[in-house]
Amino acid sequence: MPAPPRAIAAAGTAVGFLLGSAAARPPIRRLRAEVAHARHLAEHDPLTDLPNRYGAQHHFTRQADAGRTCAAALLDLDDFKAVNDNWGHHIGDAHLVAVAERLAANCRLVDAFAARLSGDEFLLLLPPADPDTILRQVTVTLTRLGAPLVLPFDDTTDIACTPRASAGVALPEPDTTWADLLRRADIALYKAKTQRGRAMLYSHGMCQPTSRDRRLQTRPRPDRRPDTAGIHQGMERPSPETAENPCELG
């Protein structure tokens, strides 16, 4: 007995739907991949591929919503301007990428989160812990960050560098907001930069630096020489004219 016309029409509709769904899968997959790529670009720094400020804030919010408000360490590279001024932005960019890789590797060891906020400023978001533990983790990070590195200057020449950074650390308090945490870490960072190469924990007695204070802090310090001992075999120590430069030709 032949199938009724209505059944044949229904079967045809079902087959057409399945064929249409199968044909639509590649565009849907492609659209999902494009959305994921766009989200990655929005939340990551294009140079280092670390999360950017927006990505860091997103991580902080997720952790806070789960009841795990992070501690923050704001890192600023010491004497980084000299790298760009003396060797060019291609060496400066390579320097930043190397720093980012070291920060990311160290964060994986302590279940922390690294981001690049802007320029030579980086952020670590660390799981809640007591002040001594947080400060120790940040201090270890600064020490590991300061291991010598060699960057290619051109086809025949390398640049030996010793990254250095200072860090301001802020611990979470009840109802701490993202803005509060960054503001406190920034205040502590200003105090740390006065001594260079160390981590400073925020306390309530610290004051927000003025614009004049910050300008004075960024002036060159002619009395300070970078530690270049043991960077690269055959490397000469810098002359007084280049003493502020943390990189050397190899």
C-alpha positions in Angstrom: 0.0 0.0 0.0 1.6 3.3 -1.0 2.3 5.9 1.7 -0.3 8.7 2.0 0.8 12.0 0.5 0.8 13.7 3.9 3.3 11.1 5.3 5.5 11.6 2.2 5.5 15.4 2.6 6.3 15.0 6.3 9.2 12.7 5.6 10.5 15.1 2.9 10.3 18.0 5.4 12.3 16.0 8.0 15.0 15.0 5.4 15.2 18.6 4.3 15.6 19.8 7.9 18.4 17.3 8.6 20.2 18.2 5.4 19.9 21.9 6.3 21.2 21.3 9.8 24.1 19.4 8.5 24.9 22.2 6.0 24.6 24.8 8.7 27.1 23.1 11.1 30.3 24.4 9.5 29.1 28.0 9.6 27.9 27.7 13.2 31.3 26.2 14.2 33.0 29.0 12.3 30.9 31.6 14.0 31.6 30.1 17.4 35.4 30.1 16.7 35.2 33.7 15.5 33.3 34.8 18.7 35.9 32.9 20.8 38.7 34.6 18.9 37.1 38.1 19.3 36.7 37.5 23.1 40.4 36.4 23.3 41.5 39.6 21.5 39.3 41.7 23.8 40.8 40.2 27.0 44.4 39.8 26.0 47.4 42.0 25.3 48.5 41.7 21.6 52.2 41.9 22.3 52.7 39.4 25.2 49.4 37.5 24.9 48.9 37.9 28.6 45.4 38.9 29.8 45.0 42.7 29.7 43.3 45.0 32.2 39.8 43.9 31.1 40.8 40.2 31.3 42.3 40.7 34.8 39.2 42.4 36.0 37.1 39.6 34.6 39.2 37.1 36.5 39.0 39.1 39.7 35.2 39.3 39.4 34.8 35.6 38.8 37.0 34.7 41.8 35.2 37.3 44.0 31.8 35.8 43.0 33.0 32.4 44.0 34.1 33.8 47.4 37.8 33.8 46.6 38.8 37.5 46.5 42.3 37.8 45.2 45.3 39.7 46.5 47.0 41.9 44.0 50.6 42.7 43.2 51.3 45.6 40.8 54.7 45.2 39.1 56.6 48.0 37.4 59.9 47.4 35.6 62.8 49.5 36.8 64.8 51.4 34.3 62.8 50.1 31.4 62.8 53.4 29.6 66.6 53.1 29.2 66.1 49.9 27.2 63.8 51.6 24.6 66.0 54.7 24.5 69.3 52.9 24.0 68.4 49.8 22.0 65.1 50.6 20.3 61.5 49.5 20.7 62.1 46.1 19.1 64.5 45.2 22.0 62.0 46.8 24.4 59.2 44.7 23.0 61.3 41.5 23.2 62.2 42.4 26.8 58.5 42.7 27.7 57.7 39.4 26.1 60.4 37.7 28.0 59.2 39.2 31.3 55.6 38.2 30.5 56.7 34.6 29.9 58.6 34.5 33.2 55.7 35.9 35.1 53.2 33.4 33.5 55.5 30.5 34.3 55.9 31.5 37.9 52.2 32.1 38.3 51.5 28.5 37.3 53.6 27.4 40.2 51.4 29.2 42.8 48.0 29.1 41.0 48.2 32.9 40.4 47.1 35.0 37.4 49.4 37.3 35.4 48.3 40.3 33.3 49.9 43.2 31.5 48.0 46.4 32.3 50.0 48.8 30.1 53.5 49.7 29.1 55.9 48.1 31.5 53.3 47.6 34.2 52.1 44.1 35.1 49.6 42.7 37.6 49.6 39.4 39.6 46.3 38.2 41.1 47.1 35.7 43.9 44.8 33.3 45.8 43.9 34.5 49.3 46.6 33.8 51.9 48.2 35.4 54.9 50.3 38.5 54.4 53.6 36.8 54.9 52.8 34.1 52.3 51.6 36.6 49.7 54.7 38.9 50.2 57.0 35.8 50.0 55.4 34.7 46.7 55.8 38.1 45.2 59.4 38.5 46.4 60.2 35.1 44.9 58.6 36.2 41.6 60.8 39.3 41.5 63.9 37.2 42.2 63.1 34.8 39.4 62.2 37.7 37.1 65.7 39.1 37.6 67.5 36.2 36.0 69.8 37.3 33.1 68.4 37.0 29.6 69.9 37.4 26.1 67.9 39.1 23.3 68.8 39.1 19.6 69.7 42.6 18.5 70.4 41.7 14.9 71.7 38.7 12.9 75.1 38.9 14.5 74.7 40.7 17.9 72.9 39.8 21.1 71.8 42.1 23.9 72.3 40.9 27.5 69.7 42.2 29.9 68.8 41.8 33.6 65.1 42.6 34.1 64.3 44.3 37.4 61.0 45.2 38.9 59.4 46.7 42.0 56.0 45.6 43.3 53.2 47.0 45.4 51.0 44.4 47.1 47.5 44.8 48.4 45.5 42.3 50.3 41.7 41.8 50.0 39.4 43.1 52.7 35.7 42.6 53.2 33.8 44.1 50.3 37.0 45.0 48.5 36.3 46.2 44.9 38.5 45.9 41.9 39.2 49.7 42.0 40.1 49.6 45.7 42.5 46.8 45.2 44.4 48.4 42.3 44.5 51.8 44.1 46.1 50.3 47.2 48.5 48.2 45.2 49.5 51.4 43.3 50.2 53.3 46.5 52.4 50.5 47.8 54.1 50.3 44.4 55.1 54.0 44.7 56.7 53.3 48.1 58.5 50.2 46.6 59.9 52.2 43.7 61.7 54.6 46.1 63.9 51.6 47.0 63.8 49.7 43.7 63.7 45.9 43.2 61.6 45.1 46.2 58.0 44.3 47.1 56.1 46.5 49.5 52.8 45.6 51.3 50.1 48.2 51.5 49.1 49.5 54.9 46.4 52.0 55.8 48.9 54.7 56.8 50.2 55.0 53.2 49.1 58.1 51.2 48.3 58.5 47.6 51.3 60.1 45.9 50.8 63.5 44.2 51.5 64.1 40.5 54.7 66.0 41.6 55.8 63.0 43.6 55.4 60.7 40.6 57.3 63.1 38.3 60.2 63.3 40.8 60.3 59.5 41.1 60.7 59.0 37.3 63.7 61.3 37.0 67.0 59.5 36.2 69.1 58.4 39.1 72.8 59.1 38.1 74.2 57.5 41.2 72.6 54.1 40.5 74.3 51.4 38.4 72.6 48.2 37.3 74.0 44.9 38.4 75.5 43.4 35.3 78.0 41.0 36.9 77.9 37.5 35.4 75.4 38.3 32.7 77.2 37.1 29.7 80.7 35.7 29.3 83.0 38.2 27.7 80.6 41.1 28.6 82.2 44.4 29.7 80.7 46.4 32.5 78.9 49.6 31.4 80.8 52.9 31.3 79.5 55.7 33.5 77.8 57.2 30.4 75.7 54.0 30.1 75.3 53.1 33.7 71.6 53.6 33.7 71.1 51.1 30.9 70.2 47.6 32.1 71.1 46.0 28.7 74.5 45.5 27.1 75.8 44.4 23.7 77.1 40.8 23.5 
